[in-house]
Amino acid sequence: MANEPEEENNEKSGLSDKISGTAQVIIGEIETIGGVLTADPVTQAEGELNVEVGKVREDIEADLEEDEANDNE
């Protein structure tokens, strides 16, 4: 029973990591569009970077989940 709260915290942090990766992609897309609309290449480039970072975070999280599942088997 003592381990149950710890497991719940791990699940919550995993969910927040997924959300933050997806949120970073969304914010990056919005920044990219904003940069195009205002003709600001720096904002557009920053948005493209945020999209890429968000995708990498999602990929890393998926790989970690897969590794954890394989370790539990």
C-alpha positions in Angstrom: 0.0 0.0 0.0 2.9 2.4 0.6 3.9 2.2 -3.0 0.5 3.1 -4.4 0.8 6.9 -4.1 4.2 6.7 -5.7 2.8 4.8 -8.7 0.0 7.4 -9.0 2.5 10.2 -9.1 4.5 8.4 -11.8 1.3 8.1 -13.9 0.5 11.7 -13.4 3.9 12.9 -14.4 3.8 10.7 -17.5 0.5 12.3 -18.5 1.8 15.8 -17.9 4.9 15.0 -20.0 2.7 13.9 -22.9 0.5 17.0 -22.6 3.5 19.3 -22.4 5.0 17.7 -25.6 1.7 18.1 -27.4 1.2 21.6 -26.0 4.7 22.6 -27.2 3.9 21.4 -30.7 0.6 23.4 -30.7 2.3 26.6 -29.3 5.1 26.2 -31.9 2.5 26.0 -34.7 0.8 29.1 -33.5 4.1 30.9 -33.3 5.0 29.8 -36.8 1.7 31.2 -38.1 2.2 34.4 -36.1 5.7 34.8 -37.6 4.4 34.4 -41.1 1.5 36.8 -40.6 3.7 39.5 -39.1 6.6 38.8 -41.5 8.9 38.2 -38.5 11.4 35.4 -39.4 12.7 35.1 -35.9 9.2 34.3 -34.5 8.6 31.9 -37.4 11.9 30.1 -36.7 11.2 29.9 -33.0 7.8 28.4 -33.7 9.4 25.8 -36.0 12.0 25.0 -33.3 9.2 24.5 -30.7 7.3 22.2 -33.1 10.4 20.0 -33.5 11.2 20.0 -29.8 7.7 19.0 -29.0 7.8 16.1 -31.5 11.1 14.9 -30.0 9.7 15.0 -26.5 6.7 12.9 -27.6 9.0 10.4 -29.3 11.3 10.2 -26.2 8.3 9.7 -23.9 6.9 6.9 -26.2 10.3 5.2 -26.2 10.6 5.4 -22.4 7.1 3.9 -22.0 8.0 1.1 -24.3 11.2 0.4 -22.4 9.4 0.4 -19.1 6.8 -2.0 -20.5 9.6 -4.3 -21.7 11.4 -4.1 -18.3 8.2 -5.1 -16.5 7.8 -8.3 -18.6 
